[in-house]
Each structure stands twice: as C-alpha cells, then as structure tokens.
Amino acid sequence: EVQLVESGGGLVKPGGSLRLSCAASGFTFSDFDMSWVRQAPGKGLEWVSSIRSRGGYINHSDSLKGRFTISRDNSKNSLYLQMNSLTVEDTAVYYCARRYYDWLFQRNHWYFDHWGRGSLVTVSS
Amino acid sequence: NFMLTQPHSVSESPGKTVTLSCTRSSGSIASNYVQWYQQRPGSSPIIVIYDDNQRPSGIPDRFSGSIDSSSNSASLTISGLKTEDEADYYCQSYDSTNYWVFGGGTKLTVL
C-alpha cells in the first residue's frame, strides 16, 4: 500500500525556518516525481514545488520568491521542503503528493495519484 | 501563466445531475489536459478525472469530464448525486513551463 507521511510541521515565528519531511513507502520512491501542495485554512489547493524522480529537475511556484527549496533522498525514500523567511501567508497544511506514472506507456501524467495526510505549518508571532 | 476559475459553490439535490465548470483565463483549454480532484472535509484530495475525461479505477461512472473549446472551459458532471458526493472539487492543469495550476475549488452541497 502506498503511504506518504508528512512530518516537521508546527508553530514558527514570522521570519523563521522549517523543514518538512515526507516518508514514502509501499512503492519504489526513486521511480516517481514528487511534489508539495499546500492549502491555507479554508482556502484552495496551491502547488508549491516539484522534483523529478532522480532529482535532476526542480521547479517552484513563482509566488514563493525563492524562499522554499524542495529536495529528496532516494536512499531514504524521503522528500523534503526547506522553508525560509516564513510569513503568516505561509500558514497552511502542506501535502506531499506523488505524480502518476503510466508504466504501460512509459510516461508521466499530469496528476497526483497519492497524497499524504498533510502537515500543518502555522506562522504566527 | 493562466488561471483556472471555478464557481465558489453549487448545490443540488440527491439523485440529480450537477455540472461543475472550470474556465481557463488564457490559452486554449485543449492545450493541456485537465484533471479533477475531490476533497471531502478533513481529508486529502483524491483524483476523480484525469486527462480531461478519464476515470481512475475505483471512481464510479457517475463522474465524467469534458472540455468545451467554445467557452474555453472544462466540466465535471456528477449524475445520480449522493450525499457522499458533498465535497470540494478542484480542477487542475499545467502550463508550458511545467507549473501545476489549480482552480480555486467549488464547494458542492448535496441537500
């Protein structure tokens, strides 16, 4: 069974930093592109960052202004999100999500087939 | 980059059919596939439609998707509404720079 378990969330002051982790199990982690998606309280989904299966290609939402960095350690089946210079607008549940890969046609699809339960990050003084 | 606009809320009665819309602000809706996610309160999103109109295994055929180039929009249609369909629904696509784009979501109330 595919499992994605986020950790590392919590309360942090404005201007502070936090590192989220996502532990993956039940599949070959190094075969899949991974992403972070966040959801502010009572708001919609917002894509944050994505990283290719081998880590060779990374992209981040422009709205982050270079404050967040996604990374992965395939030897540990783990995905990370380093968040710096946090503001109250970064308060959200942060989800780890797996991009669907079609093995039959050997291609990635543009959707997330598995999501974690999320990790709440609260930025407040 | 483009935006995906969804109505804030829609309500319909059990057993009826409802159609949720998702309008692309610029560029053709047909240029990039559209996906739909369902998010029940307190739960993570799940995919219900991908590649405009494909259903993942386990999603009932009451859920269907389509695109309309004339209105530059995508639609999610749910027939035979059940109370369990009450949820937030998000459309999602992507752009040429490999950015993922989500719509603002529609709250579906089944009453």
Interface residues (C-beta under 8 A of the other chain):
Chain A: S35 V37 G44 L45 E46 W47 S50 Y57 N59 S61 D62 Y95 Y100 H109 W110 Y111 F112 D113 W115 G116 R117 G118
Chain B: N1 N32 Y33 Q35 Y37 Q39 S44 P45 I46 I47 Y50 D51 P56 D88 Y90 Q92 S93 Y94 T97 N98 Y99 W100 V101 F102 G103 G104 G105
